[in-house]
Amino acid sequence: MENQDLESIANQLSCPEGEAGIEMGNKMSMLNQLITNQTIQKLSPQKDESIVEIGPGNGSLSLPILSGLGINGHYLGIEMSEVMASELQETLRGSQCAAEVICGDCLEVQLKDGSVDGVIGVNILYFIDDLLSFFSHISNWLSPGGRAVFGIRSDKSLKKIPFTQFKFHIRSTEEIKSLMKNAGFDTVESYYFDEEQIPFENTTVPADSVIIVGKKSIYTA
């Protein structure tokens, strides 16, 4: 692939646009099933909780979260891409729990401190410039004992994928965990799963899953 094509893929992964963005969202829903399911399992949404998902795309892989929340739970999806936010709205239509969509930058979203039980995001950390500010921001949303769970590909896998030279911030798991600790998370753990190769754009790319779980202390300062 030419660099122009690789950069176009990276741009659509970071913020899908137009018909090509919708197509990319559908591809991601197929390719990210395993990593998303693993991340949701570590989040373990419970009935009546309030959960925020950052970068849910078209939301087709988010439905197990809503099922776990029950009729009195609350789901908020924050999506940067306008086309994905529109697709997400359609996916969430008729949800049994209260479901809301905000289209915009999560760093600009102001939620009441301590009002959220859990935050989840899959394959989003590569596209955030200042992770420390990001983790500090979402930490404020979380209630005592709340958790933030992120699914990513390892830095070793990402470095083998040609299009990650564009748009991607490739960081090690340990660096991410350290930033979460510095942002005020009490405990941070990670879990590794090997997916070997997955098909993408007429080829295969190396893939694995790293699930990072940060928990806030149950004690308030």
Rosetta blueprint (number, residue, H / E / L):
1 M L
2 E L
3 N H
4 Q H
5 D H
6 L H
7 E H
8 S H
9 I H
10 A H
11 N H
12 Q H
13 L H
14 S H
15 C L
16 P L
17 E L
18 G H
19 E H
20 A H
21 G H
22 I H
23 E H
24 M H
25 G H
26 N H
27 K H
28 M H
29 S H
30 M H
31 L H
32 N L
33 Q H
34 L H
35 I H
36 T H
37 N H
38 Q H
39 T H
40 I H
41 Q H
42 K H
43 L H
44 S L
45 P L
46 Q L
47 K L
48 D L
49 E L
50 S E
51 I E
52 V E
53 E E
54 I E
55 G L
56 P L
57 G L
58 N L
59 G L
60 S L
61 L L
62 S L
63 L H
64 P H
65 I H
66 L H
67 S H
68 G H
69 L H
70 G L
71 I L
72 N L
73 G L
74 H E
75 Y E
76 L E
77 G E
78 I E
79 E E
80 M L
81 S L
82 E H
83 V H
84 M H
85 A H
86 S H
87 E H
88 L H
89 Q H
90 E H
91 T H
92 L H
93 R L
94 G L
95 S L
96 Q L
97 C L
98 A E
99 A E
100 E E
101 V E
102 I E
103 C E
104 G L
105 D L
106 C H
107 L H
108 E H
109 V L
110 Q L
111 L L
112 K L
113 D L
114 G L
115 S L
116 V E
117 D E
118 G E
119 V E
120 I E
121 G E
122 V E
123 N L
124 I L
125 L H
126 Y H
127 F H
128 I L
129 D L
130 D L
131 L H
132 L H
133 S H
134 F H
135 F H
136 S H
137 H H
138 I H
139 S H
140 N H
141 W H
142 L E
143 S E
144 P E
145 G E
146 G E
147 R E
148 A E
149 V E
150 F E
151 G E
152 I E
153 R L
154 S L
155 D H
156 K H
157 S H
158 L H
159 K L
160 K L
161 I L
162 P H
163 F H
164 T H
165 Q H
166 F L
167 K L
168 F L
169 H L
170 I L
171 R L
172 S L
173 T H
174 E H
175 E H
176 I H
177 K H
178 S H
179 L H
180 M H
181 K H
182 N H
183 A L
184 G L
185 F L
186 D L
187 T E
188 V E
189 E E
190 S E
191 Y E
192 Y E
193 F E
194 D E
195 E E
196 E E
197 Q E
198 I E
199 P E
200 F E
201 E L
202 N L
203 T E
204 T E
205 V E
206 P E
207 A E
208 D E
209 S E
210 V E
211 I E
212 I E
213 V E
214 G E
215 K E
216 K L
217 S L
218 I L
219 Y L
220 T L
221 A L
